[in-house]
């Protein structure tokens, strides 16, 4: 035996399969992307060719039937489309935290595509253009208007005093509820 512990007459094992490099992997990815695009283009071409073949072989009655179906589909979308647009507007406005104008001021048909479905891009543009609610007061709040001072005990008036018993009057005096009356402020 030799120093490498391999039997005589045999060759040492190979180092294993070659590890791919990043460049070769990128090349493989690009190759498969190109093949996928080619395949998709072929599929679209074949589908459009099949559709034109179907259209050319249709009788006048079939063509009229197909156009009636298309018109009915568009009419149904137009009828339901405004409701869908309203629902989409409400959902996106709630998500954005803004308030929508009243429904009578909105032309909901403007948010529909040519096929009658809701155009989400127009809806999101409209909702993003609405003013955001203000979280802070618009005007200064510390102007000294309104009640100033502490929230001391509730002060009774002379009218309240006339309906109280002597025991209640003494309890109110001890609680400080007659202070303003005794100072002549009320």
C-alpha positions in Angstrom: 0.0 0.0 0.0 1.0 3.6 -0.5 1.0 6.4 1.9 -2.6 7.6 0.9 -4.2 4.4 2.2 -5.5 3.4 -1.3 -4.9 -0.1 -2.5 -2.3 -0.5 -5.1 -3.5 -0.3 -8.7 -6.5 1.9 -8.0 -6.9 5.6 -8.6 -8.0 8.0 -5.9 -11.7 9.0 -6.1 -12.6 12.0 -8.0 -13.2 15.3 -6.2 -17.0 15.1 -7.0 -19.1 17.0 -9.4 -18.1 20.5 -10.2 -19.9 23.2 -8.2 -21.8 25.7 -10.4 -20.8 29.3 -10.2 -23.1 32.2 -9.8 -22.5 33.3 -13.4 -23.5 29.9 -14.7 -26.6 29.9 -12.5 -27.6 33.4 -13.7 -27.1 32.2 -17.3 -29.4 29.2 -16.6 -32.1 31.5 -15.2 -31.9 33.9 -18.1 -32.1 30.9 -20.5 -35.3 29.6 -18.9 -36.8 33.1 -18.7 -36.3 33.5 -22.4 -37.7 30.1 -23.2 -40.8 30.9 -21.0 -41.3 34.2 -22.8 -41.1 32.4 -26.2 -43.5 29.8 -25.1 -46.0 32.4 -23.8 -45.8 34.3 -27.0 -46.5 31.2 -29.0 -49.5 30.4 -26.8 -50.9 33.9 -27.2 -50.4 33.8 -31.0 -52.1 30.4 -31.2 -55.0 31.5 -29.0 -55.6 34.7 -31.1 -55.4 32.6 -34.3 -57.9 30.2 -32.9 -60.3 33.0 -31.9 -60.0 34.6 -35.4 -60.7 31.3 -36.9 -63.8 30.8 -34.7 -65.0 34.3 -35.6 -64.6 33.7 -39.3 -66.5 30.4 -39.2 -69.4 31.9 -37.2 -72.7 32.3 -39.0 -74.6 35.6 -38.8 -76.9 34.2 -36.1 -73.9 33.1 -34.0 -72.3 36.6 -34.5 -75.6 38.3 -33.4 -75.8 35.9 -30.4 -72.2 36.7 -29.4 -72.8 40.5 -29.7 -76.0 40.2 -27.6 -74.1 38.3 -24.9 -71.4 41.0 -24.9 -74.0 43.7 -24.6 -75.8 41.9 -21.8 -72.6 41.4 -19.9 -71.7 45.1 -20.2 -75.2 46.1 -19.2 -75.1 43.9 -16.1 -71.7 45.3 -15.2 -73.0 48.8 -15.7 -75.9 48.1 -13.4 -73.9 46.4 -10.7 -70.7 48.4 -11.3 -71.8 51.5 -9.5 -72.5 49.5 -6.4 -69.1 47.8 -6.7 -67.5 51.2 -7.1 -69.3 52.6 -4.1 -68.2 49.6 -2.0 -64.6 49.9 -3.2 -64.6 53.6 -2.4 -65.9 53.0 1.1 -63.4 50.3 1.7 -60.4 52.3 0.6 -61.6 55.4 2.4 -61.9 53.4 5.6 -58.5 52.0 5.1 -57.0 55.4 4.5 -58.9 57.0 7.4 -60.7 59.7 5.4 -64.3 60.6 5.0 -66.1 60.4 1.7 -68.4 63.1 0.4 -72.1 62.3 0.3 -73.0 59.8 -2.4 -75.2 62.2 -4.3 -72.1 64.4 -5.0 -70.1 61.5 -6.5 -70.4 60.3 -10.1 -69.7 56.6 -9.4 -69.8 55.7 -13.1 -66.5 57.6 -13.5 -64.8 54.9 -11.5 -65.8 52.1 -13.9 -63.7 50.8 -16.8 -65.0 50.3 -20.3 -66.0 46.8 -19.5 -68.0 47.9 -16.4 -65.6 46.7 -13.8 -64.2 49.0 -11.1 -61.0 50.8 -12.0 -59.0 50.4 -8.7 -56.4 52.9 -9.8 -59.0 55.7 -10.2 -60.5 54.8 -6.9 -57.2 54.9 -5.1 -56.2 58.2 -6.7 -59.5 59.8 -5.7 -59.3 58.5 -2.1 -55.7 59.7 -1.8 -56.8 63.2 -2.9 -59.3 63.5 -0.1 -58.2 65.6 2.9 -56.9 63.7 5.9 -58.7 64.3 9.2 -56.8 66.7 11.5 -55.7 65.1 14.8 -54.8 68.3 16.5 -57.1 71.3 17.0 -56.8 73.9 14.3 -56.9 76.9 16.7 -54.9 77.6 19.9 -56.6 76.2 22.9 -55.0 78.1 25.8 -56.7 81.5 25.3 -58.2 81.7 28.8 -61.8 81.3 27.6 -64.3 79.2 29.4 -64.1 78.0 33.0 -60.8 78.8 34.7 -59.6 77.4 38.0 -59.8 74.2 39.9 -62.6 71.8 40.0 -63.5 72.4 43.6 -66.7 71.3 45.3 -70.0 72.0 43.6 -71.4 75.3 44.8 -75.0 75.6 45.9 -77.2 78.7 45.0 -79.8 80.5 47.2 -82.5 78.5 45.4 -80.8 75.2 46.3 -80.4 76.5 49.9 -84.1 77.2 50.2 -84.9 73.5 49.5 -82.4 72.1 52.0 -82.9 71.1 55.7 -80.8 72.7 58.4 -78.9 69.5 58.7 -78.1 69.4 55.0 -77.1 73.1 55.1 -74.5 72.4 57.9 -73.2 69.4 55.9 -72.8 71.5 52.8 -71.0 74.3 54.7 -68.5 71.8 56.1 -68.0 70.4 52.6 -67.3 73.9 51.3 -70.3 73.9 49.0 -71.6 77.2 50.3 -68.3 79.1 50.1 -69.2 81.1 46.9 -72.6 82.0 48.4 -71.0 83.2 51.6 -68.5 85.3 49.7 -71.3 86.9 47.7 -70.1 85.6 44.4 -73.4 83.8 43.6 
